[in-house]
Amino acid sequence: MTLRKPSLVLSLAALVAAAGALSACAPQDPKSDAASGASGAAGTAAGCAPGALATRTAGTLTVGTDKPAYDPWFTEDKPENGKGFESAVAYAVAEKLGYPKDKVSWVVAPFGKATAPGAKDFDFDINQVSISNERKQAVDFSSGYYDVRQAVIALKNSKAAGAKSIADLKDAKLGAQVGTTSLDTITGTIKPNSQPAVFDSNDLAKAALKNGQIEALVVDLPTAFYITGAEVPEAQVVGQFEALGRGEQFGLVLDKGSKLTGCVTQAVDALRADGTLAKLEKQWLSDAVSAPVLK
């Protein structure tokens, strides 16, 4: 077979193609976003220019949450007022990203829709959404902004109110909001002898507790203190559950593969590091101090 002598001059296109091929075959730095599988690779320090992120609307950060927006996470059902723990956290994250309050817009994002697959109409959502591997299949999460404990509240005149252990709740008629880790706690930790009641919203769950349709309701601890203190005074906090492993955390929800994930995570991490998250937690969730641990 005759070998042809290669040309000494390569075209510019060939050089570019060769360089691209070499780049594609080059080993990745194991610490890089791509190698580690982290989403939002554009969210590196260099790609998080204040106020100039690739948001849905240029120059504006759009934040989603459910409606009603419950206390103590929000106040007066007005996420935009900056009051309540999650409203305050949202604005603190926005500020870190370079978006002052007047550049933050809010949209209604029902809990189930926010965590389901599909395009979102927000840049990030804040709505007491626990980070889980299952949810990560459909959406991105920031790092955690709040460490969560689940709790049980029960009508004071019910047998469940006297529970001292998980076993004492086995025969109780329990309830929780659909799609929540509160419901997972019932089915996976308490494992009651009867099927729990499942509600589309916490408002419906609270109404069921108040009128005696259920004996006890599982919610996160701060919400439990608020419900018993302000909304259903005939109920009491029975106890809380132990945190397992690294524990449950609430995270900000982003579209799967969002270019903002890295930047939003950096903002949350900075707020934890400088003490802002702890300060906001003390300010807005100070009532949720302690409750007996049910084992």
Beta strands, then each sheet from edge to edge (+ up, - down):
strand 1: 61-65
strand 2: 104-108
strand 3: 124-125
strand 4: 139-148
strand 5: 150-155
strand 6: 174-177
strand 7: 197-199
strand 8: 216-220
strand 9: 235-241
strand 10: 248-255
strand 11: 293-294
sheet 1: 2+ 1+ 3+
sheet 2: 4+ 10-
sheet 3: 7+ 6+ 8+ 5- 9+ 11+
end
